[in-house]
Amino acid sequence: MNDKYYYNNLINPLSMKSIPTKRFTKSTTLLFMFFAAVSLLSSCASYDKIPYFQDLSRQQITSENISNYNMLTIQPEDRISISVNSVNPEAAAVFNNNVPNAGTTSDNPVYGYVVDKKGEVNLPLVGIVKVAGLTTDQVSAQLQQQLTAYLNRPTVSVRVVNFKVAVLGDVMRPNIYHSESERLTVTEALSLAGDLNITAKRDDIILVREIEGKRTYIPIDLTSKKIFESPYFYLRSNDLIFVQPSKEKLSTINTGYQKASLIISALSLLAISISLFTN
């Protein structure tokens, strides 16, 4: 085959020998561009912002003293249960208010003594008792001493029964969570909410807490182990945790629409490729 014959066949648009190569190149380029776009969309998230406690050693065991835990203190509008026992159970029963009040359901029982705005509760025989600012152990000891005037060797147990925190934002199950324990941490509350979604900003979490009549906004960073040393690691009743969503969250809001768009794009490119081969 001479050069002139090869050249004429290559550039002649009616030549059947040159068309497949030309069409194959166009369709391959279009398909490559499509898969490159899909790959780009799927790699938007940055992994280095996802792991928790990144400055914690994974190669060795480390330990530290817990110095940031303070026992929960009773606040106005808390509901506390007071259990009193003595040598004479019938006499002690008058102080107990730990059964559901009339008209409440088993799923949402209302019981105990409500602390008023002055931080006080009103007990039978004993009268007004100041409890705000005290721990449950301190109130137990105080009441036990006061009840010796009415009971023989009384024992008193006090507990906060309406401890609750709210978790909202980019978590699996945003909700208000009640705790039977007076010791609840930030990580435990987020675990109750099903953990953070993959699109959540782990270094941009806000704890909202009311302190002495003021609302305080506290930043929290879960990518650092310093959260365990924070004075706000242990929660108080009525705390609010807000998890900020990242920009990637927007791209997952309408996943069905995005998938449909990709499928339509793929079918369009496939139709163009078939057209190039068949025409």
Buried (B, 14 or more C-beta within 10 A) or exposed (E): EEEEEEEEBEEEEEEEEBBEEEBEEEBEEBBEEBEEEEEEEEEEBEEEBBEBBBEEEEEEEEEEEEEEEEEBBBBBEBBBBBBBBBEEEEBBEEBBBBEEEEEEEEEEEBBBBBBBEEBBBEBEEBEEBBBBEBBBEBBBBBBBEBBEEBBEEBEBBBBBBBBEBBBEBBBEEBEEBBBEEBEBBBBBBBEBBEBBBEBBBBBBBBBBBBEEEEEEEBEBBBBBBEBBEBEBBBBBBBBBBBBBBBEBBEBEEEEEEEEEEBEEEBEEBBEBBEEBEEE
